[in-house]
Amino acid sequence: MKYTADNLVIHPQTVHAAGLQIEVTPQVAGWEYIHFQSRRLLRGESWSFAPGAYEIALVLFSGELRATSNRGEWESIGRRSSVFSGLPEALYLPLNSTLSVEALTECEFGVAWVSAWQDHPARLISQVDVTVELRGGDNATRQINGILRPGFGCDRLVVVEVLTPSGNWSSYPPHKHDVHRLDPNGNLLEADLEEIYYYKIDHPEGYAFQRIYTSPDSPLQRAGEPIDEVLLLRDGDLVLIPEGFHPVTSAPGYTTYYLNVLAGSAQALNAVDDPQYAWVKESYHAKDPRLPLYPVDPGQRI
């Protein structure tokens, strides 16, 4: 599949079907694992699905819902009015789970599912389970909310949120994870991961930019189908990261949020920085004092 600025970005639908706002399938993305949907339900509305041999992660962006599954029932999930107001809550379900949700308030959520082989316990991830990391420094500081982190009890899924303040850079220095590589001792150096970036901007006219570019050792580059694109992103857009480096910058005056869902050769986040820019890490003087974006229990920091 040849990736361009036109097919790396998926824009929200203008005609909604059962609350569906945006959808990714492996067929659309040209990859193997990640399915994703964003949905909005009004109070009292419901939605159900049963994907089969897939593990599922549901993340509340706003509002509150009730969830029922063949793995259990959860009377209330969701504790924030928007992604900019507090930490997330989420639900993990293993393969062969059913899922039905009912909106207790108007709510918006994302649901991702990927193929799985082993059974794991269903789990509610409450706000107190989410870890918070301030990564980077100076105007490359961003906030990482860890939801399904490496080591979480699942087969493939990794899910995190990233908040990038006005004028800051994120996913920087540029990094990639498109080749599965081990060191001589068998330790994982880099995982081969598909990834989505699902964007929210704190004002409707706001925007962010993201560059995607492949390295000489990427499979696409070797196949003669390199990527080198700069994308303009607005609220509700979704970006596919099939391969390559993928830094982000948030326009001055606006806070940028994105949900990352990753899956691939390992339940990990092992990545490689672009060696041209890796030196920047040694130049930071301080973390951006604007973060964390909202009050966080010090015990949740990592």
C-alpha positions as CSV (number, residue, x, y, z in Angstrom):
1,M,0.0,0.0,0.0
2,K,1.4,3.4,-1.0
3,Y,0.8,5.9,1.9
4,T,0.3,9.6,1.2
5,A,-1.1,12.6,3.1
6,D,-4.5,11.7,1.7
7,N,-4.8,8.2,3.2
8,L,-2.6,8.6,6.4
9,V,-5.4,10.8,7.9
10,I,-8.9,9.7,8.5
11,H,-11.4,12.5,9.1
12,P,-14.6,12.3,11.2
13,Q,-17.7,11.2,9.5
14,T,-20.3,13.8,8.7
15,V,-23.2,11.3,8.8
16,H,-23.2,9.3,12.0
17,A,-24.4,5.7,12.2
18,A,-25.2,4.6,15.8
19,G,-22.9,7.2,17.2
20,L,-20.0,6.2,15.0
21,Q,-17.6,9.2,14.5
22,I,-14.5,7.5,13.0
23,E,-13.4,4.0,12.1
24,V,-10.2,2.2,11.2
25,T,-10.0,-1.4,9.9
26,P,-6.8,-3.3,8.9
27,Q,-8.2,-3.3,5.3
28,V,-8.4,0.6,5.3
29,A,-5.0,1.0,7.1
30,G,-3.1,-1.6,5.1
31,W,-1.9,-3.4,8.2
32,E,-2.6,-6.5,10.3
33,Y,-3.9,-5.8,13.8
34,I,-5.6,-2.6,14.8
35,H,-9.3,-2.0,14.6
36,F,-10.5,1.3,16.1
37,Q,-13.8,3.2,16.4
38,S,-14.7,6.5,18.2
39,R,-18.4,6.7,19.2
40,R,-20.6,9.3,20.8
41,L,-23.9,8.3,22.6
42,L,-26.6,10.4,24.1
43,R,-27.9,9.6,27.5
44,G,-29.9,6.4,27.4
45,E,-28.5,5.2,24.1
46,S,-26.7,1.9,23.8
47,W,-24.3,0.0,21.6
48,S,-23.2,-3.6,21.5
49,F,-20.7,-5.8,19.7
50,A,-18.9,-9.1,19.9
51,P,-15.8,-9.2,17.7
52,G,-14.7,-12.8,18.4
53,A,-11.1,-13.8,18.9
54,Y,-9.9,-10.2,19.7
55,E,-8.9,-8.4,22.9
56,I,-10.7,-5.1,23.5
57,A,-9.8,-1.8,25.1
58,L,-12.5,0.8,25.7
59,V,-11.4,4.3,26.8
60,L,-13.8,7.0,28.0
61,F,-13.0,10.4,26.5
62,S,-16.0,12.1,28.3
63,G,-19.1,11.3,30.2
64,E,-20.2,8.0,31.9
65,L,-21.5,4.7,30.8
66,R,-22.5,1.3,32.1
67,A,-20.9,-1.8,30.6
68,T,-22.1,-5.4,30.4
69,S,-20.2,-8.4,29.1
70,N,-20.0,-12.1,29.4
71,R,-16.9,-11.3,31.5
72,G,-18.7,-9.1,34.1
73,E,-20.7,-6.0,34.7
74,W,-19.5,-2.5,35.5
75,E,-22.1,0.0,36.7
76,S,-20.1,3.1,36.1
77,I,-17.1,3.9,33.9
78,G,-16.0,7.5,33.3
79,R,-15.0,10.4,35.6
80,R,-14.2,13.3,33.4
81,S,-16.0,15.9,31.3
82,S,-13.3,16.0,28.6
83,V,-9.9,14.7,27.9
84,F,-8.5,18.0,29.1
85,S,-10.1,17.9,32.5
86,G,-8.9,14.7,34.2
87,L,-7.5,11.2,34.0
88,P,-9.2,8.5,31.9
89,E,-11.0,5.4,32.9
90,A,-11.0,2.3,30.6
91,L,-12.1,-1.3,30.3
92,Y,-10.0,-4.2,29.1
93,L,-11.8,-7.4,27.8
94,P,-10.0,-10.6,26.6
95,L,-10.7,-12.6,23.4
96,N,-14.3,-13.9,22.8
97,S,-15.9,-11.2,24.9
98,T,-19.2,-9.6,24.3
99,L,-19.7,-5.9,25.1
100,S,-22.8,-3.8,25.6
101,V,-22.7,-0.2,26.8
102,E,-25.4,2.2,27.9
103,A,-24.8,5.9,28.2
104,L,-25.5,7.2,31.7
105,T,-24.8,10.7,30.4
106,E,-23.9,11.9,27.0
107,C,-20.5,10.3,26.5
108,E,-17.8,9.7,24.0
109,F,-15.4,6.8,23.9
110,G,-12.9,5.0,21.8
111,V,-12.8,1.2,21.4
112,A,-9.9,-0.7,19.9
113,W,-9.6,-4.4,19.3
114,V,-6.8,-6.7,18.0
115,S,-6.4,-10.4,17.4
116,A,-5.4,-12.4,20.5
117,W,-4.7,-16.0,21.5
118,Q,-4.4,-16.2,25.2
119,D,-7.1,-15.5,27.8
120,H,-6.5,-12.7,30.3
121,P,-8.7,-11.4,33.1
122,A,-11.1,-8.6,32.3
123,R,-10.1,-5.4,34.1
124,L,-11.5,-2.0,34.8
125,I,-8.7,0.6,34.7
126,S,-9.8,3.4,37.1
127,Q,-8.3,6.8,37.4
128,V,-6.1,5.6,40.3
129,D,-4.6,2.9,38.1
130,V,-3.4,5.3,35.4
131,T,0.2,6.3,35.6
132,V,1.3,9.9,34.7
133,E,4.7,10.7,33.3
134,L,6.1,14.1,32.2
135,R,8.3,13.2,29.4
136,G,10.9,15.3,27.6
137,G,11.9,18.8,28.6
138,D,11.6,22.5,27.8
139,N,9.2,23.0,24.8
140,A,9.3,19.3,24.1
141,T,7.6,18.4,27.5
142,R,4.4,16.4,27.3
143,Q,2.2,14.4,29.7
144,I,1.7,10.7,29.2
145,N,-1.3,9.0,30.8
146,G,-0.5,5.2,30.9
147,I,-3.6,3.1,30.5
148,L,-2.6,-0.3,29.1
149,R,1.2,0.0,29.6
150,P,3.9,-2.5,28.6
151,G,3.5,-5.4,31.1
152,F,-0.3,-5.1,31.3
153,G,-2.0,-8.5,31.3
154,C,-3.0,-8.8,27.7
155,D,-1.6,-10.2,24.4
156,R,-0.8,-7.2,22.2
157,L,-2.6,-4.0,23.1
158,V,-0.7,-0.9,24.4
159,V,-2.9,2.2,25.0
160,V,-1.7,5.6,26.3
161,E,-2.9,9.2,26.2
162,V,-0.6,12.2,25.4
163,L,-1.2,15.9,26.2
164,T,0.9,18.5,24.5
165,P,0.7,22.1,25.7
166,S,0.5,25.2,23.5
167,G,3.5,25.5,21.2
168,N,5.2,22.3,22.4
169,W,6.6,19.4,20.5
170,S,5.6,15.8,21.2
171,S,6.8,12.3,20.2
172,Y,10.1,14.1,20.0
173,P,12.9,13.4,19.3
174,P,11.3,11.6,16.4
175,H,11.2,7.9,17.1
176,K,10.1,4.8,15.1
177,H,9.1,1.2,15.8
178,D,8.8,-0.6,12.5
179,V,11.4,-3.4,12.8
180,H,11.6,-6.2,15.4
181,R,15.2,-6.2,16.6
182,L,17.0,-7.9,19.5
183,D,20.4,-7.3,20.9
184,P,23.0,-10.2,21.1
185,N,21.6,-11.2,24.5
186,G,18.0,-11.5,23.2
187,N,16.8,-8.2,24.7
188,L,14.2,-6.3,22.7
189,L,15.7,-3.2,21.1
190,E,12.8,-2.2,18.8
191,A,9.3,-3.7,18.3
192,D,7.4,-3.7,15.0
193,L,4.3,-1.8,16.0
194,E,1.3,-0.4,14.2
195,E,-0.1,2.8,15.8
196,I,-2.9,5.3,15.6
197,Y,-3.0,8.9,16.8
198,Y,-6.6,10.0,17.6
199,Y,-6.6,13.8,18.1
200,K,-8.6,16.2,20.2
201,I,-7.8,19.9,20.3
202,D,-9.1,22.0,23.2
203,H,-10.7,24.6,20.9
204,P,-12.5,23.8,17.6
205,E,-10.3,26.1,15.4
206,G,-7.1,24.7,16.9
207,Y,-4.7,22.4,15.0
208,A,-1.5,20.4,15.2
209,F,1.1,19.2,12.7
210,Q,2.6,15.7,12.4
211,R,5.4,14.6,10.2
212,I,5.8,10.9,9.1
213,Y,8.9,9.8,7.4
214,T,10.6,6.5,6.9
215,S,14.2,5.5,7.6
216,P,16.5,3.6,5.2
217,D,15.9,0.3,7.1
218,S,12.1,0.5,7.1
219,P,10.3,-2.2,5.1
220,L,8.4,0.4,3.1
221,Q,11.6,2.3,2.2
222,R,13.3,-0.9,1.1
223,A,10.2,-1.8,-1.0
224,G,10.5,1.5,-2.8
225,E,7.4,3.1,-1.1
226,P,8.9,5.6,1.4
227,I,6.8,8.0,3.4
228,D,7.7,11.7,3.9
229,E,4.6,13.7,4.7
230,V,3.6,16.6,6.9
231,L,-0.1,16.4,8.0
232,L,-2.4,19.2,9.3
233,L,-4.6,17.7,12.0
234,R,-7.8,19.1,13.6
235,D,-10.1,18.0,16.4
236,G,-11.4,14.4,15.7
237,D,-8.8,13.5,13.1
238,L,-7.1,10.1,13.2
239,V,-3.6,9.4,11.9
240,L,-2.2,6.0,10.8
241,I,1.4,5.3,11.7
242,P,2.3,2.1,9.7
243,E,6.0,2.8,9.8
244,G,8.5,5.6,10.2
245,F,9.4,8.5,12.6
246,H,6.3,10.6,13.6
247,P,6.9,13.8,15.6
248,V,4.1,16.2,16.5
249,T,3.8,19.9,17.2
250,S,0.9,21.8,18.9
251,A,-0.1,25.2,17.5
252,P,0.5,28.1,20.0
253,G,-2.6,28.8,22.0
254,Y,-3.9,25.3,21.9
255,T,-3.5,22.1,23.9
256,T,-3.3,18.9,21.8
257,Y,-4.5,15.5,23.0
258,Y,-4.0,12.2,21.2
259,L,-4.9,8.6,22.1
260,N,-2.2,6.2,21.0
261,V,-3.2,2.6,20.4
262,L,-0.3,0.2,19.4
263,A,-0.1,-3.4,18.6
264,G,2.4,-5.6,16.8
265,S,5.4,-7.9,17.4
266,A,5.4,-7.4,21.2
267,Q,3.4,-5.9,24.0
268,A,6.0,-3.2,24.3
269,L,6.9,0.4,23.4
270,N,10.6,-0.2,22.5
271,A,11.5,2.4,19.8
272,V,14.5,3.9,18.2
273,D,15.2,7.7,18.0
274,D,16.2,9.3,14.8
275,P,20.0,9.7,15.4
276,Q,20.0,13.1,13.7
277,Y,17.9,14.5,16.6
278,A,18.6,12.2,19.6
279,W,21.1,14.7,21.0
280,V,18.2,17.0,21.9
281,K,17.5,14.9,24.9
282,E,20.8,16.0,26.5
283,S,20.0,19.7,26.0
284,Y,16.8,20.0,28.1
285,H,17.0,22.3,31.1
286,A,13.6,21.7,32.8
287,K,10.2,20.3,32.5
288,D,7.4,22.6,31.3
289,P,5.8,24.0,34.5
290,R,2.3,23.9,32.8
291,L,2.2,20.2,33.2
292,P,0.6,18.1,34.5
293,L,-2.5,19.7,32.9
294,Y,-4.7,19.0,35.9
295,P,-4.2,17.9,39.5
296,V,-2.7,14.4,39.8
297,D,-2.0,12.4,42.9
298,P,1.8,12.3,43.4
299,G,1.5,8.6,43.9
300,Q,0.4,8.1,40.3
301,R,3.6,9.6,38.8
302,I,6.2,7.3,37.3
